[in-house]
Amino acid sequence: MPAMPALPTAFVLASVLAGAGLLAGCADDGGRAAGRPAAVSVPAAGSSAPVSPSGSAPVSPSVPAPAGTPTVPAAVSPSAPAAQPSPAAPSAPDTAAARSEAATLAIPSIHLAGLSVVPYQGTTDDGPGTRIQNRGVAASPYGEQGGVGPGEVGNYLVTAHRLSAGGPLRDLPSVREGDVVLVTVGGTEYEYVITGTRSTSFRSPGSLAEQRAAVPGRPGESAVQPMITISTCATPEDNAAGNRWRDANGNPEHRIDKIGVLRATRPAA
């Protein structure tokens, strides 16, 4: 039998590809329907470049993942938690707020008990405060030029007569450091301890500012603890010194002030 002539390499490769079904594919950019044979470029003999079914530049065939291979989701950055609002800082006592409930004051060392302390808006020994004291009770101013309430941080101001209207604070000058003062209001008892004595002049704006300061004797300083000022007139001492000055409300020039700090708070008995 005569020898069969050798077929061109290109023809053999094209036949193999056709038999493997690699010449059929999806529609290309020209809109050819799926399943129709698409033209292929056959590299020259000896070329190792792969064949692109579309006739374009050579491409690397994609290898599908084996069936059942789990899909790994792309990493997702966690969202930052929403910022939480900061808790509101506690507000300082409103010294301008109305105080309507009277307290009672006791100083065991001078046998004083049950003295009513009437709150009012104003300042120490002004007209309204003097009229309250004329009833034989104590007065406690609050507001812009007054003090705070019992147990509050700042200066709790209490004033009462020493000689007139029954003289409820006649023995106040004999109160000493370490003596206890009890103030009861709203079912709570506040225990103050006396820490010092001051003298206030009604004829000195600076002296009055020291008496009424949030920290007694230190105008402009911020209070950090509850304090108390118990004040009465120094009429006998002024008279003995020949000082007969009186203000429009009949008060002498000088006042005797006992200063204390809060030591304990408990339910009233």
TITORMAR-891471 format. One record per residue (C-alpha): chain; x, y, z; residue in one letter. Coordinates in nm, 3 decimals. Layout:
// TITORMAR-891471
A/X/Y/Z/A
...
// end
This chain:
// TITORMAR-891471
A/0.000/0.000/0.000/M
A/0.140/0.338/-0.093/P
A/0.224/0.564/0.207/A
A/-0.043/0.820/0.305/M
A/0.081/1.171/0.266/P
A/0.131/1.360/0.597/A
A/-0.146/1.603/0.684/L
A/-0.063/1.959/0.773/P
A/-0.028/2.017/1.148/T
A/-0.286/2.297/1.141/A
A/-0.549/2.071/0.985/F
A/-0.495/1.801/1.248/V
A/-0.523/2.043/1.538/L
A/-0.842/2.193/1.400/A
A/-0.999/1.851/1.362/S
A/-0.912/1.757/1.720/V
A/-1.066/2.075/1.859/L
A/-1.380/2.027/1.654/A
A/-1.418/1.671/1.775/G
A/-1.382/1.780/2.138/A
A/-1.661/2.032/2.098/G
A/-1.442/2.334/2.172/L
A/-1.549/2.520/1.859/L
A/-1.902/2.582/1.987/A
A/-1.975/2.862/2.243/G
A/-2.197/3.154/2.361/C
A/-2.284/3.449/2.147/A
A/-1.989/3.681/2.088/D
A/-1.982/4.055/2.052/D
A/-2.116/4.017/1.694/G
A/-2.436/3.852/1.822/G
A/-2.376/3.494/1.695/R
A/-2.625/3.249/1.845/A
A/-2.505/2.992/2.095/A
A/-2.413/2.659/1.938/G
A/-2.292/2.793/1.602/R
A/-1.927/2.717/1.518/P
A/-1.704/3.011/1.577/A
A/-1.393/3.084/1.378/A
A/-1.074/3.005/1.552/V
A/-0.720/3.111/1.503/S
A/-0.479/2.827/1.472/V
A/-0.125/2.906/1.569/P
A/0.152/2.823/1.339/A
A/0.324/2.491/1.376/A
A/0.559/2.482/1.671/G
A/0.373/2.762/1.859/S
A/0.288/2.691/2.224/S
A/0.033/2.973/2.267/A
A/-0.320/2.852/2.366/P
A/-0.611/2.899/2.133/V
A/-0.871/3.174/2.195/S
A/-1.216/3.062/2.080/P
A/-1.303/3.417/1.972/S
A/-0.998/3.455/1.756/G
A/-0.864/3.729/1.978/S
A/-0.543/3.741/2.178/A
A/-0.456/3.415/2.360/P
A/-0.617/3.369/2.701/V
A/-0.577/3.125/2.987/S
A/-0.880/2.900/3.025/P
A/-1.073/2.928/3.355/S
A/-1.082/2.618/3.572/V
A/-1.421/2.575/3.747/P
A/-1.415/2.488/4.118/A
A/-1.505/2.125/4.200/P
A/-1.868/2.063/4.291/A
A/-1.939/2.103/4.662/G
A/-1.654/2.347/4.726/T
A/-1.778/2.603/4.984/P
A/-1.780/2.964/4.878/T
A/-1.577/3.190/5.107/V
A/-1.749/3.528/5.149/P
A/-1.544/3.843/5.120/A
A/-1.429/3.986/5.450/A
A/-1.665/4.253/5.582/V
A/-1.536/4.521/5.811/S
A/-1.756/4.541/6.123/P
A/-1.938/4.867/6.164/S
A/-1.820/5.081/6.452/A
A/-2.078/5.087/6.735/P
A/-2.290/5.397/6.749/A
A/-2.160/5.653/6.995/A
A/-2.360/5.654/7.316/Q
A/-2.455/5.992/7.466/P
A/-2.258/6.090/7.773/S
A/-2.460/6.095/8.094/P
A/-2.554/6.439/8.200/A
A/-2.351/6.571/8.481/A
A/-2.540/6.635/8.792/P
A/-2.651/6.998/8.825/S
A/-2.567/7.219/9.121/A
A/-2.852/7.317/9.355/P
A/-3.057/7.609/9.220/D
A/-3.021/7.862/9.499/T
A/-3.277/8.085/9.329/A
A/-3.546/7.817/9.341/A
A/-3.825/7.884/9.586/A
A/-3.802/7.716/9.925/R
A/-4.130/7.709/10.109/S
A/-4.077/7.453/10.385/E
A/-3.955/7.585/10.720/A
A/-3.678/7.396/10.901/A
A/-3.618/7.364/11.274/T
A/-3.283/7.438/11.439/L
A/-3.136/7.303/11.762/A
A/-2.807/7.378/11.941/I
A/-2.782/7.136/12.235/P
A/-2.485/7.315/12.398/S
A/-2.700/7.626/12.469/I
A/-3.023/7.428/12.524/H
A/-3.184/7.567/12.212/L
A/-3.438/7.337/12.045/A
A/-3.720/7.365/11.795/G
A/-3.638/7.713/11.660/L
A/-3.833/7.759/11.337/S
A/-3.622/7.875/11.040/V
A/-3.836/8.046/10.774/V
A/-3.697/8.064/10.416/P
A/-3.747/8.377/10.209/Y
A/-3.598/8.530/9.896/Q
A/-3.354/8.805/9.982/G
A/-3.034/8.860/10.177/T
A/-2.927/8.857/10.543/T
A/-3.107/9.105/10.772/D
A/-3.281/9.294/10.493/D
A/-3.633/9.431/10.546/G
A/-3.824/9.105/10.481/P
A/-3.573/8.906/10.686/G
A/-3.591/9.146/10.982/T
A/-3.971/9.128/10.982/R
A/-3.953/8.749/10.999/I
A/-3.711/8.771/11.293/Q
A/-3.945/9.016/11.467/N
A/-4.191/8.724/11.497/R
A/-3.949/8.543/11.730/G
A/-3.824/8.293/11.468/V
A/-3.515/8.266/11.252/A
A/-3.491/8.373/10.887/A
A/-3.299/8.204/10.604/S
A/-3.250/8.403/10.281/P
A/-3.206/8.231/9.945/Y
A/-3.169/8.348/9.586/G
A/-2.898/8.545/9.408/E
A/-2.784/8.723/9.727/Q
A/-2.889/8.455/9.971/G
A/-2.768/8.110/10.064/G
A/-2.847/7.746/9.995/V
A/-3.085/7.510/10.170/G
A/-3.007/7.267/10.453/P
A/-2.754/7.003/10.351/G
A/-2.675/7.164/10.015/E
A/-2.324/7.251/9.906/V
A/-2.264/7.615/9.992/G
A/-2.357/7.849/10.277/N
A/-2.684/7.792/10.464/Y
A/-2.758/8.132/10.620/L
A/-2.965/8.157/10.941/V
A/-3.030/8.484/11.130/T
A/-3.233/8.558/11.444/A
A/-3.258/8.820/11.718/H
A/-3.048/8.809/12.031/R
A/-3.237/9.056/12.253/L
A/-3.575/9.144/12.102/S
A/-3.864/8.916/12.000/A
A/-3.784/8.672/12.279/G
A/-3.411/8.664/12.198/G
A/-3.394/8.309/12.056/P
A/-3.017/8.342/11.993/L
A/-2.932/8.524/12.319/R
A/-2.668/8.259/12.404/D
A/-2.516/8.220/12.058/L
A/-2.188/8.397/12.155/P
A/-2.110/8.114/12.400/S
A/-2.118/7.846/12.127/V
A/-1.770/7.702/12.076/R
A/-1.580/7.505/11.812/E
A/-1.690/7.143/11.809/G
A/-2.046/7.219/11.926/D
A/-2.323/7.051/11.728/V
A/-2.602/7.223/11.535/V
A/-2.899/7.017/11.418/L
A/-3.124/7.127/11.130/V
A/-3.433/6.922/11.047/T
A/-3.647/6.959/10.735/V
A/-3.850/6.725/10.514/G
A/-3.792/6.420/10.732/G
A/-3.411/6.459/10.727/T
A/-3.178/6.576/11.002/E
A/-2.854/6.752/10.909/Y
A/-2.579/6.763/11.169/E
A/-2.331/7.049/11.146/Y
A/-2.029/7.102/11.370/V
A/-1.906/7.453/11.456/I
A/-1.558/7.531/11.321/T
A/-1.516/7.903/11.391/G
A/-1.652/8.250/11.473/T
A/-1.663/8.561/11.254/R
A/-1.767/8.925/11.302/S
A/-1.964/9.104/11.029/T
A/-1.997/9.483/10.989/S
A/-2.314/9.613/10.828/F
A/-2.123/9.928/10.733/R
A/-1.868/9.738/10.523/S
A/-1.974/9.596/10.183/P
A/-1.666/9.375/10.188/G
A/-1.755/9.233/10.529/S
A/-2.112/9.162/10.418/L
A/-1.979/8.988/10.104/A
A/-1.766/8.763/10.325/E
A/-2.067/8.671/10.542/Q
A/-2.285/8.587/10.241/R
A/-2.018/8.407/10.033/A
A/-2.063/8.045/9.930/A
A/-1.756/7.977/10.144/V
A/-1.792/8.204/10.450/P
A/-1.514/8.464/10.460/G
A/-1.395/8.384/10.104/R
A/-1.597/8.569/9.839/P
A/-1.554/8.429/9.489/G
A/-1.440/8.086/9.604/E
A/-1.645/7.787/9.489/S
A/-1.801/7.579/9.766/A
A/-1.713/7.210/9.789/V
A/-1.909/7.115/10.102/Q
A/-2.228/7.212/10.287/P
A/-2.170/7.486/10.543/M
A/-2.381/7.695/10.782/I
A/-2.364/8.051/10.914/T
A/-2.576/8.130/11.223/I
A/-2.585/8.504/11.283/S
A/-2.719/8.734/11.555/T
A/-2.663/9.095/11.659/C
A/-2.374/9.227/11.869/A
A/-2.589/9.498/12.027/T
A/-2.450/9.468/12.384/P
A/-2.092/9.476/12.258/E
A/-2.155/9.774/12.027/D
A/-2.337/9.963/12.302/N
A/-2.055/9.895/12.546/A
A/-1.809/10.040/12.293/A
A/-2.026/10.351/12.247/G
A/-2.129/10.247/11.897/N
A/-2.495/10.348/11.859/R
A/-2.513/10.317/11.483/W
A/-2.827/10.150/11.346/R
A/-2.940/10.068/10.994/D
A/-3.284/10.141/10.849/A
A/-3.418/9.819/11.006/N
A/-3.284/9.900/11.354/G
A/-2.994/9.654/11.333/N
A/-2.662/9.750/11.502/P
A/-2.340/9.763/11.304/E
A/-2.193/9.430/11.405/H
A/-2.310/9.071/11.389/R
A/-2.169/8.761/11.558/I
A/-2.150/8.468/11.315/D
A/-2.092/8.102/11.402/K
A/-1.961/7.895/11.110/I
A/-2.006/7.518/11.076/G
A/-1.967/7.233/10.830/V
A/-2.197/6.938/10.764/L
A/-2.083/6.623/10.944/R
A/-2.374/6.380/10.908/A
A/-2.713/6.331/10.744/T
A/-2.979/6.089/10.872/R
A/-3.355/6.037/10.882/P
A/-3.523/6.257/11.139/A
A/-3.626/6.077/11.458/A
// end
